[in-house]
Amino acid sequence: MASNPVFDRIDKESRQGYAGFGGAPERPASAAGGAGDGLTPQQLQDLYNQPSAGPVQMRRLTLDDVVMKTSGLFALVIVGAVVGWQLAPTYGPLLVIGGIAIILGLGLVIALRKTISVPLILVYAAGQGLFVGAISQFYSLRFDPIGQTDVFHGIVAQAVLGTLSVFAGMLLAYKTGLVRVTAKFRRIVTMAVIGYAVFALINFLYAVIGNHTFGIGGTGPLGFFVSIFAIGLASAMLAVDFDSIDRAISAGAPEKYSWLLAHGLIVTLVWLYLEILRLLGRMRSN
């Protein structure tokens, strides 16, 4: 959950001019003259053999595309979470293990595929929702007062409110220029996310093997530092996500990339929610 390779892929392709949009191979840097200057006979033949771009390929990405896809995936996550919440008393461990497998395995497949697979993205969102629902019910049963285990009250509601508040705050800070995503900022956040991803895996194994609810640090000062750091890092990743969306739109990416952009944003939002939920759990344990 700590890593979001989706936007790195989009940024790389935007710097290359979205080869998938036009479908043409890159021209050498020396090709500054006519349309065929600097192209080998094989490259010219490849261009000739390519089919004409269809209406879907020609339509460029817009902000509305990203908003609509993000809303749809978010709704799918919510539906999955409700189902996961209901099934958690019987299939809780299975949902958690299966959710982790989807997040790690299918998430990498989606990020590394050369083509965008909408069905895989939809399956990922549904599986992510089941995982979130099962984890949320565990926290509710564990840390809410007796008799207050409704999904709309208690620790889960606070975590949802906290997630939406951070999202709105980061979006406002980004749009007003209070937070600027520079190349240096992006590199620092990316390195920190990779480091935290390694730590999160170690922490998960430590929690499972040692039967520690929160893993390294527990409910002590170190544990609170870990949670606050993770929330701050996820918040910074939101700013990077917003910037990547703007860059993809400015670069004239194909409309199909709206699915990948929406998927990446949902990944960050779910990660932020889980970290806030963990922090609230630590607070209620003391």
C-alpha positions in Angstrom: 0.0 0.0 0.0 2.9 2.3 0.6 4.0 2.4 -3.0 2.3 4.0 -6.0 4.2 3.1 -9.2 1.3 4.1 -11.4 2.2 7.7 -11.7 5.9 7.0 -12.2 4.9 5.1 -15.3 2.7 7.9 -16.6 5.4 10.5 -15.9 8.0 8.4 -17.9 5.6 8.0 -20.8 4.7 11.7 -20.8 8.4 12.6 -21.1 8.5 10.3 -24.1 5.6 12.2 -25.7 3.1 9.3 -25.1 4.2 7.1 -27.9 1.0 5.2 -27.6 -1.0 8.3 -28.5 0.4 8.6 -32.0 1.8 5.1 -32.3 5.0 6.3 -34.0 8.4 5.2 -33.0 10.7 8.0 -31.6 12.8 9.9 -34.1 16.5 10.4 -33.5 17.5 13.7 -32.1 19.1 14.7 -35.4 15.8 14.4 -37.2 14.9 18.1 -37.5 14.0 18.3 -41.1 11.2 16.7 -43.1 8.8 14.0 -41.9 11.1 11.2 -43.1 14.4 12.7 -42.0 16.4 10.5 -39.7 14.0 7.5 -40.0 15.3 4.1 -41.1 13.5 2.2 -43.9 12.1 -0.2 -41.3 10.7 2.7 -39.2 9.1 4.2 -42.3 7.5 0.8 -43.1 6.3 0.5 -39.5 4.6 3.9 -39.8 3.0 2.9 -43.1 1.7 -0.4 -41.7 0.0 1.2 -38.7 -3.8 1.4 -38.7 -5.4 4.8 -38.6 -6.2 6.2 -35.2 -9.8 5.7 -34.1 -12.0 8.2 -32.3 -11.1 6.8 -28.9 -7.4 7.0 -29.6 -7.7 10.5 -30.8 -9.6 11.9 -27.8 -7.2 13.5 -25.3 -7.4 13.1 -21.5 -9.4 15.7 -19.5 -9.9 16.4 -15.9 -13.5 15.3 -16.1 -12.3 11.9 -17.4 -10.1 11.4 -14.3 -12.9 12.6 -11.9 -15.5 10.3 -13.4 -13.2 7.2 -13.3 -12.0 8.0 -9.8 -15.6 8.4 -8.6 -16.5 5.1 -10.2 -13.6 3.2 -8.6 -14.2 4.9 -5.3 -17.8 3.7 -5.4 -16.7 0.2 -6.2 -14.3 0.2 -3.2 -17.1 1.4 -1.0 -19.4 -1.4 -2.2 -16.6 -3.9 -1.7 -15.9 -2.6 1.8 -19.6 -3.0 2.8 -19.5 -6.6 1.6 -16.2 -7.2 3.3 -17.6 -5.7 6.6 -20.5 -8.2 6.4 -18.4 -11.2 5.6 -15.6 -10.4 8.1 -17.0 -12.3 11.1 -16.9 -15.5 9.0 -14.2 -15.0 6.4 -12.1 -12.2 8.0 -8.7 -13.9 7.8 -9.3 -15.1 4.2 -10.4 -11.6 3.1 -7.3 -10.0 4.7 -4.9 -12.5 3.1 -6.6 -12.4 -0.2 -6.7 -8.6 -0.1 -3.0 -8.4 0.6 -2.3 -10.8 -2.3 -4.4 -8.6 -4.7 -2.8 -5.4 -3.5 0.7 -6.7 -3.9 0.3 -9.0 -6.9 -2.4 -7.5 -9.0 -1.2 -4.0 -8.2 2.2 -4.7 -9.7 0.7 -6.3 -12.8 -1.5 -3.2 -13.4 1.4 -0.8 -12.9 3.9 -2.8 -15.1 1.6 -3.8 -18.0 2.4 -2.2 -21.3 -1.4 -2.0 -21.9 -4.1 -0.7 -19.6 -6.5 -3.4 -18.5 -9.8 -1.9 -17.2 -11.1 -5.3 -16.0 -7.9 -5.7 -13.8 -8.4 -2.3 -12.4 -12.0 -3.0 -11.5 -11.1 -6.3 -9.9 -8.3 -4.6 -7.9 -10.8 -2.0 -6.6 -13.3 -4.6 -5.6 -10.6 -6.7 -3.9 -9.2 -3.7 -2.2 -12.7 -2.8 -0.9 -13.2 -6.3 0.6 -9.8 -6.0 2.4 -10.7 -2.5 3.7 -14.1 -3.7 5.0 -12.6 -6.7 6.8 -9.8 -4.6 8.4 -12.3 -1.8 9.3 -14.6 -4.2 11.2 -11.6 -5.6 13.1 -10.7 -2.2 14.3 -14.3 -1.3 15.1 -14.8 -4.5 17.2 -11.5 -4.0 18.9 -11.5 -0.3 19.7 -15.0 1.0 19.7 -17.1 1.0 22.9 -19.2 -2.1 23.5 -22.4 -1.9 21.5 -21.0 0.8 19.2 -19.9 -1.3 16.2 -22.0 0.3 13.5 -20.0 1.2 10.4 -21.3 4.8 10.5 -20.0 5.5 14.0 -16.8 5.2 16.0 -13.2 4.7 14.8 -14.1 3.9 11.2 -16.2 7.1 10.8 -13.4 9.1 12.3 -10.8 7.5 9.9 -13.1 8.2 6.9 -13.6 11.8 8.0 -9.8 12.2 8.6 -9.0 10.8 5.1 -11.5 13.1 3.3 -10.2 16.1 5.3 -6.6 15.4 4.4 -7.5 14.9 0.8 -9.4 18.2 0.7 -6.6 20.0 2.5 -3.9 18.7 0.2 -5.9 19.5 -2.9 -6.5 23.0 -1.7 -2.8 23.4 -0.8 -1.7 22.1 -4.2 -4.2 24.2 -6.2 -3.3 27.4 -4.3 0.4 26.8 -4.7 1.1 26.3 -1.0 2.5 22.9 -1.8 4.7 22.9 -5.0 5.7 19.6 -6.5 9.2 20.2 -7.9 11.5 17.5 -9.3 13.4 17.5 -6.0 10.2 17.1 -4.0 9.1 14.2 -6.3 12.5 12.4 -5.8 12.4 12.8 -2.1 8.8 11.5 -1.8 9.5 8.6 -4.1 12.6 7.5 -2.2 10.7 7.8 1.1 7.8 5.8 -0.2 10.1 3.0 -1.4 11.8 3.0 2.0 8.5 2.9 3.9 7.2 0.1 1.6 10.2 -2.1 2.7 9.6 -1.1 6.3 5.8 -1.9 6.0 6.5 -5.4 4.8 9.0 -6.0 7.6 6.5 -4.5 10.1 3.7 -6.7 8.8 5.7 -9.9 9.2 6.8 -8.8 12.7 3.1 -8.1 13.7 1.9 -11.5 12.3 4.7 -13.6 13.7 4.9 -11.9 17.0 1.2 -11.4 17.4 1.6 -7.6 17.8 -1.5 -5.6 16.6 0.5 -2.6 15.5 3.9 -4.1 14.8 7.1 -2.3 15.5 6.7 0.5 18.1 3.3 -0.8 19.4 1.5 1.9 21.2 4.6 3.7 22.4 6.2 6.9 21.2 8.0 5.0 18.3 4.7 3.6 17.2 3.0 7.0 17.1 6.0 8.4 15.2 5.6 5.7 12.6 1.9 6.4 12.1 2.4 10.2 11.9 5.3 9.8 9.5 3.2 7.4 7.3 0.2 9.8 7.2 2.5 12.7 6.3 4.1 10.6 3.5 0.7 9.5 2.1 -0.4 13.2 2.2 2.8 14.2 0.3 2.0 11.4 -2.2 -1.4 12.9 -2.8 0.3 16.1 -3.9 2.5 14.1 -6.3 -0.6 12.4 -7.6 -2.3 15.7 -8.3 0.7 17.0 -10.1 1.0 13.8 -12.2 -2.6 14.2 -13.3 -2.0 17.8 -14.3 1.1 16.8 -16.2 -0.6 14.0 -18.0 -3.4 16.3 -19.1 -1.0 19.0 -20.2 1.0 16.4 -22.2 -2.0 15.4 -24.2 -2.3 11.8 -22.9 -4.9 9.5 -24.4 -8.3 9.3 -22.6 -7.6 5.7 -21.7 -5.0 6.9 -19.1 -7.8 8.3 -17.0 -8.3 4.7 -15.7 -4.7 4.4 -14.7 -4.6 7.8 -13.1 -7.9 7.1 -11.1 -6.5 3.8 -10.0 -3.3 5.4 -8.7 -5.2 8.1 -6.8 -7.5 5.5 -5.1 -4.4 3.5 -4.1 -3.0 6.5 -2.3 -6.4 7.3 -0.6 -6.8 3.8 0.7 -3.3 3.8 2.0 -4.0 7.1 3.8 -7.2 5.7 5.3 -5.4 2.6 6.7 -2.7 4.7 8.2 -5.2 7.0 9.9 -7.1 4.0 11.1 -3.9 2.6 12.6 -3.1 5.9 14.4 -6.6 6.0 15.9 -6.3 2.4 17.0 -3.0 3.3 18.8 -4.6 6.3 20.4 -7.5 4.2 21.8 -5.2 1.5 23.1 -3.7 4.0 25.7 
